[in-house]
């Protein structure tokens, strides 16, 4: 394995020196010291190192080859990791963040492989927390950070209009003969920007069942916009989610629930080096009072274009039996359940860290 990796690294380095291949090595290293109140089953205080707070720690290679007549071959292999342990993220996958190849032309790009869903692309434009892996919209609505395996995707940009549509044959593992619906996911987004205003729409349809039970479906619809004025940029958005035929939304008290998510936030450039972000997220689960809020404030100081220091504070406000922690919902059941916070208890979180891009 070490010999294979050495050969791979040498190949990347050799290709990077060749202008025609256009191969680039890139990455992000992000880690901080974090505090959570009311953590775990007993509501204790938690102190820890946490990786990937403002940006998921990752390394990768991307490249292009000019094929002539405006056509290019493109690829990207991107591997996430936990900086505090050195372990691979995304369930231990080697290239769990992105792994695709495709063709790019003036009429758009067609990409094949594991890649972002349309909801994630949409959220990168309309989340005030800029899709931060911790203390942002991904805690209360993790679908906005999703990726899809076995996906075919088209991305196009025409003036102020940007859009994408994708189809995943199977997002839960290998394709199963005779079970084409199992694990299928598809979606699209459209964004239009003109001057200080940007507006966007997105849709996602995900079959979450098994080969024996193909029915469960999660459907999500989103609309959002931004307005920039001087050093400030305001964000607002809404997402409707529906669980159908036994599916269950993250954080819901029962199957077949529906939920409305609202968010509002602002980015403010205090100085060329100092940026402030404030955001509020509210999820209304239908026919229940267990509706959580999440509030986030972040300050970022840029030492350079590549290195910055950040501090972020979040508060997850739970009502009745909702169980949202600052890093996301509790998961699992019984003795193996993972508790970020006790149901009905609120949680305060704070993290200070450093991020370096290369």
C-alpha positions as CSV (number, residue, x, y, z in Angstrom):
1,X,0.0,0.0,0.0
2,X,2.9,2.4,0.8
3,X,4.5,1.6,-2.5
4,X,1.3,2.3,-4.3
5,X,0.8,5.6,-2.6
6,X,4.4,6.6,-3.3
7,X,3.9,5.8,-7.0
8,X,0.6,7.8,-7.0
9,X,2.3,10.8,-5.3
10,X,5.2,10.8,-7.7
11,X,2.8,10.7,-10.6
12,X,0.9,13.7,-9.3
13,X,4.2,15.6,-8.8
14,X,5.4,14.8,-12.3
15,X,2.1,15.7,-13.9
16,X,1.9,19.0,-11.9
17,X,5.2,20.1,-13.6
18,X,3.6,19.5,-17.1
19,X,1.7,22.6,-18.2
20,X,-0.4,20.6,-20.7
21,X,-1.9,18.3,-18.0
22,X,-2.9,21.1,-15.7
23,X,-2.9,18.9,-12.5
24,X,-3.1,20.7,-9.2
25,X,-2.7,19.4,-5.6
26,X,-4.9,21.3,-3.1
27,X,-6.3,21.0,0.4
28,X,-7.5,22.5,3.6
29,X,-6.3,21.9,7.2
30,X,-8.8,23.1,9.8
31,X,-8.8,22.4,13.5
32,X,-9.9,24.1,16.7
33,X,-10.5,23.7,20.4
34,X,-14.2,23.2,21.2
35,X,-16.5,23.5,24.2
36,X,-20.1,22.1,24.4
37,X,-22.5,22.3,27.3
38,X,-25.2,19.7,28.2
39,X,-23.3,17.1,26.2
40,X,-24.0,13.4,26.0
41,X,-26.6,11.4,28.0
42,X,-25.7,13.0,31.3
43,X,-25.5,16.6,30.2
44,X,-21.8,17.1,31.1
45,X,-19.4,19.7,29.8
46,X,-17.3,18.6,26.8
47,X,-13.9,19.9,25.8
48,X,-12.1,18.5,22.7
49,X,-10.1,19.2,19.6
50,X,-12.5,19.2,16.6
51,X,-11.4,19.0,12.9
52,X,-13.1,20.6,10.0
53,X,-15.1,23.4,11.7
54,X,-15.3,26.2,9.1
55,X,-14.1,23.9,6.2
56,X,-13.8,20.1,6.1
57,X,-10.2,19.1,6.3
58,X,-9.2,17.6,3.0
59,X,-6.6,17.0,0.3
60,X,-7.1,16.3,-3.3
61,X,-6.0,16.6,-6.9
62,X,-7.8,18.2,-9.8
63,X,-6.9,18.6,-13.4
64,X,-7.8,19.5,-16.9
65,X,-6.7,18.6,-20.4
66,X,-7.4,20.8,-23.4
67,X,-9.0,18.6,-26.2
68,X,-9.4,21.5,-28.6
69,X,-12.5,23.2,-30.0
70,X,-13.4,24.5,-26.6
71,X,-13.6,21.0,-25.1
72,X,-11.7,19.9,-22.0
73,X,-11.4,16.7,-20.0
74,X,-11.7,17.4,-16.2
75,X,-11.3,15.3,-13.1
76,X,-11.2,15.7,-9.3
77,X,-10.2,13.3,-6.5
78,X,-10.8,14.7,-3.0
79,X,-10.2,13.0,0.3
80,X,-11.6,14.2,3.6
81,X,-9.7,13.5,6.9
82,X,-10.0,14.3,10.6
83,X,-7.0,16.4,11.5
84,X,-7.2,15.5,15.2
85,X,-6.7,11.7,14.6
86,X,-5.4,11.5,11.0
87,X,-8.3,9.1,10.1
88,X,-10.2,9.3,6.8
89,X,-13.6,11.0,7.0
90,X,-16.8,10.1,5.1
91,X,-16.8,6.7,6.6
92,X,-13.2,5.9,5.8
93,X,-13.4,6.4,2.1
94,X,-10.2,7.3,0.3
95,X,-11.9,9.9,-1.9
96,X,-15.1,10.5,0.1
97,X,-15.6,14.1,-0.8
98,X,-15.4,13.9,-4.6
99,X,-14.3,11.4,-7.1
100,X,-15.4,12.2,-10.7
101,X,-14.3,12.7,-14.3
102,X,-16.0,14.4,-17.1
103,X,-16.0,16.8,-20.1
104,X,-16.3,20.6,-20.0
105,X,-17.4,22.8,-22.9
106,X,-18.8,26.3,-23.4
107,X,-22.3,24.7,-23.1
108,X,-21.6,23.2,-19.7
109,X,-20.0,20.2,-18.0
110,X,-21.0,16.6,-17.8
111,X,-19.5,14.8,-14.8
112,X,-19.5,11.1,-13.7
113,X,-18.8,9.7,-10.3
114,X,-19.3,10.7,-6.6
115,X,-20.1,14.4,-6.3
116,X,-22.1,17.1,-4.6
117,X,-25.9,16.9,-4.9
118,X,-27.7,19.9,-6.3
119,X,-28.9,20.9,-2.8
120,X,-25.2,21.2,-1.6
121,X,-24.3,23.3,-4.6
122,X,-27.4,25.5,-4.0
123,X,-26.5,25.8,-0.3
124,X,-22.9,26.9,-1.1
125,X,-24.5,30.1,-2.6
126,X,-27.2,30.8,0.0
127,X,-26.0,29.7,3.4
128,X,-24.6,32.6,5.5
129,X,-22.3,30.2,7.2
130,X,-20.9,29.1,3.8
131,X,-21.6,25.5,4.4
132,X,-19.4,25.3,7.5
133,X,-19.1,21.7,8.6
134,X,-19.8,22.7,12.2
135,X,-22.1,25.4,13.6
136,X,-24.3,26.1,10.5
137,X,-27.2,24.8,8.5
138,X,-25.6,21.3,8.2
139,X,-26.5,20.6,11.8
140,X,-30.2,21.3,11.5
141,X,-30.5,20.1,7.8
142,X,-27.7,17.7,6.9
143,X,-29.0,17.2,3.4
144,X,-27.5,20.5,2.4
145,X,-24.0,18.9,2.7
146,X,-24.9,15.7,0.9
147,X,-23.0,13.9,-1.9
148,X,-24.2,11.2,-4.2
149,X,-22.5,8.1,-5.4
150,X,-22.9,6.7,-8.9
151,X,-24.1,10.1,-10.2
152,X,-24.3,11.7,-13.6
153,X,-24.4,15.5,-13.3
154,X,-24.7,18.5,-15.7
155,X,-23.5,21.9,-14.6
156,X,-24.0,25.0,-16.8
157,X,-23.3,28.8,-16.4
158,X,-24.7,31.3,-18.9
159,X,-24.2,34.9,-17.9
160,X,-25.9,35.4,-14.6
161,X,-27.8,32.1,-14.8
162,X,-26.2,29.0,-13.2
163,X,-27.8,25.6,-12.8
164,X,-27.2,21.9,-12.3
165,X,-29.2,18.7,-12.6
166,X,-28.0,15.2,-11.4
167,X,-29.2,11.6,-11.3
168,X,-27.7,9.0,-9.0
169,X,-28.4,5.4,-9.8
170,X,-27.6,4.3,-6.2
171,X,-26.6,6.4,-3.2
172,X,-26.6,3.7,-0.6
173,X,-24.1,1.2,-2.0
174,X,-24.0,-1.1,-5.0
175,X,-26.7,-1.2,-7.6
176,X,-29.1,-4.2,-7.2
177,X,-30.6,-5.9,-10.2
178,X,-34.3,-5.6,-10.3
179,X,-34.3,-2.8,-7.6
180,X,-33.7,0.2,-9.7
181,X,-35.6,2.5,-7.4
182,X,-33.7,1.5,-4.3
183,X,-31.2,4.2,-3.3
184,X,-32.1,6.4,-6.3
185,X,-31.7,10.2,-6.0
186,X,-32.1,13.1,-8.4
187,X,-32.4,16.8,-8.2
188,X,-31.6,20.2,-9.7
189,X,-31.0,23.8,-8.8
190,X,-31.1,27.1,-10.6
191,X,-29.6,30.4,-9.5
192,X,-29.7,33.9,-11.1
193,X,-27.5,36.8,-10.1
194,X,-27.8,40.4,-11.3
195,X,-26.0,43.2,-9.6
196,X,-26.5,43.0,-5.8
197,X,-29.3,40.4,-6.0
198,X,-29.2,36.6,-6.3
199,X,-32.2,34.2,-6.2
200,X,-32.2,30.4,-6.3
201,X,-34.4,27.4,-6.4
202,X,-33.6,23.7,-5.7
203,X,-35.3,20.3,-5.6
204,X,-34.1,16.9,-4.3
205,X,-35.8,13.5,-4.4
206,X,-34.2,10.7,-2.5
207,X,-35.3,7.0,-2.2
208,X,-34.1,5.9,1.2
209,X,-35.4,2.3,1.4
210,X,-33.9,-1.2,0.9
211,X,-34.2,-3.7,-1.9
212,X,-37.1,-5.3,0.0
213,X,-38.8,-2.0,0.8
214,X,-38.3,0.5,-2.1
215,X,-41.1,2.9,-1.0
216,X,-39.6,5.4,1.5
217,X,-38.9,8.8,-0.1
218,X,-37.6,12.1,1.1
219,X,-38.5,15.2,-1.0
220,X,-37.1,18.6,-0.5
221,X,-37.9,22.0,-2.1
222,X,-35.8,25.1,-1.4
223,X,-35.9,28.8,-2.3
224,X,-33.4,31.5,-1.2
225,X,-31.9,34.8,-2.0
226,X,-29.1,37.2,-1.1
227,X,-28.7,41.0,-1.3
228,X,-25.3,42.7,-1.1
229,X,-24.9,46.3,0.0
230,X,-21.4,47.7,0.6
231,X,-19.6,45.5,3.1
232,X,-22.8,43.6,4.1
233,X,-24.5,40.7,2.4
234,X,-28.0,39.5,3.7
235,X,-29.2,35.9,3.3
236,X,-32.7,34.5,3.6
237,X,-34.1,31.0,2.7
238,X,-36.8,28.5,3.1
239,X,-36.9,24.7,2.6
240,X,-39.9,22.4,2.6
241,X,-39.2,18.7,3.4
242,X,-41.6,15.8,3.1
243,X,-41.1,12.2,4.3
244,X,-43.3,9.7,2.4
245,X,-44.1,6.0,2.8
246,X,-42.2,5.3,6.0
247,X,-39.2,7.7,5.5
248,X,-38.0,9.7,8.4
249,X,-36.5,13.2,8.3
250,X,-33.4,13.9,10.4
251,X,-34.5,15.2,13.8
252,X,-38.2,14.2,13.3
253,X,-40.1,12.5,16.1
254,X,-41.8,10.0,13.8
255,X,-41.9,8.7,10.2
256,X,-43.9,10.5,7.5
257,X,-43.3,13.9,9.0
258,X,-43.1,17.2,7.1
259,X,-40.9,20.1,8.1
260,X,-40.4,23.8,7.2
261,X,-36.9,25.2,7.6
262,X,-36.3,29.0,7.7
263,X,-33.0,30.8,7.8
264,X,-31.8,34.4,7.9
265,X,-28.3,35.7,8.2
266,X,-25.7,38.4,7.3
267,X,-22.0,38.5,6.4
268,X,-20.2,41.8,7.2
269,X,-16.7,42.7,6.1
270,X,-15.6,44.9,9.0
271,X,-12.1,45.4,7.5
272,X,-10.2,43.7,4.7
273,X,-9.0,41.1,7.2
274,X,-11.9,40.8,9.6
275,X,-15.3,39.2,8.6
276,X,-18.3,38.7,10.8
277,X,-21.2,36.3,10.3
278,X,-24.5,36.0,12.2
279,X,-27.3,33.4,11.3
280,X,-30.5,32.0,12.7
281,X,-32.1,28.7,11.6
282,X,-35.6,27.4,12.7
283,X,-37.1,24.1,11.8
284,X,-40.9,23.6,12.2
285,X,-41.8,19.9,12.3
286,X,-45.5,19.7,11.4
287,X,-48.0,18.4,14.0
288,X,-45.5,18.6,16.9
289,X,-44.1,21.2,19.2
290,X,-40.6,19.7,19.1
291,X,-39.2,22.5,16.9
292,X,-35.5,23.5,17.3
293,X,-33.7,26.8,16.7
294,X,-30.0,27.3,16.1
295,X,-28.2,30.6,16.4
296,X,-24.6,31.1,15.1
297,X,-22.1,34.0,15.4
298,X,-18.6,33.7,13.8
299,X,-15.7,36.1,13.6
300,X,-12.8,35.4,11.1
301,X,-9.4,37.1,10.9
302,X,-7.3,36.5,7.8
303,X,-3.6,36.5,8.4
304,X,-3.2,36.0,4.6
305,X,-5.1,34.6,1.6
306,X,-4.3,31.1,2.8
307,X,-4.4,31.2,6.6
308,X,-7.1,32.5,9.0
309,X,-8.1,32.4,12.6
310,X,-11.7,32.0,13.6
311,X,-14.0,31.9,16.6
312,X,-17.6,30.6,16.5
313,X,-20.4,30.5,19.1
314,X,-23.6,28.5,18.5
315,X,-26.7,27.9,20.6
316,X,-29.2,25.1,19.9
317,X,-32.5,25.8,21.5
318,X,-34.7,22.7,21.8
319,X,-38.4,22.6,22.7
320,X,-40.3,19.7,24.1
321,X,-38.5,16.5,22.9
322,X,-36.4,18.0,20.0
323,X,-32.7,16.8,20.2
324,X,-30.6,19.2,18.1
325,X,-27.0,19.7,19.3
326,X,-24.8,22.4,18.0
327,X,-23.1,19.8,15.8
328,X,-26.3,18.1,14.7
329,X,-29.1,15.7,15.8
330,X,-28.7,12.7,18.1
331,X,-28.6,9.5,16.1
332,X,-29.3,5.8,16.6
333,X,-31.5,4.1,19.3
334,X,-31.0,2.1,22.4
335,X,-27.5,1.5,23.9
336,X,-25.7,2.4,20.7
337,X,-27.4,5.8,20.3
338,X,-25.1,8.8,19.9
339,X,-26.3,11.7,22.1
340,X,-25.0,15.2,21.3
341,X,-27.5,16.6,23.8
342,X,-30.3,15.2,25.9
343,X,-33.8,15.6,24.3
344,X,-35.4,18.8,25.4
345,X,-32.2,20.4,26.7
346,X,-30.5,23.3,24.9
347,X,-26.8,23.4,24.1
348,X,-24.1,26.1,23.9
349,X,-21.1,25.5,21.8
350,X,-17.9,27.5,21.1
351,X,-14.9,26.8,19.0
352,X,-11.7,28.7,18.2
353,X,-9.4,27.4,15.6
354,X,-7.1,27.9,12.6
355,X,-7.6,27.1,9.0
356,X,-4.9,26.8,6.3
357,X,-5.5,26.3,2.6
358,X,-2.9,24.9,0.2
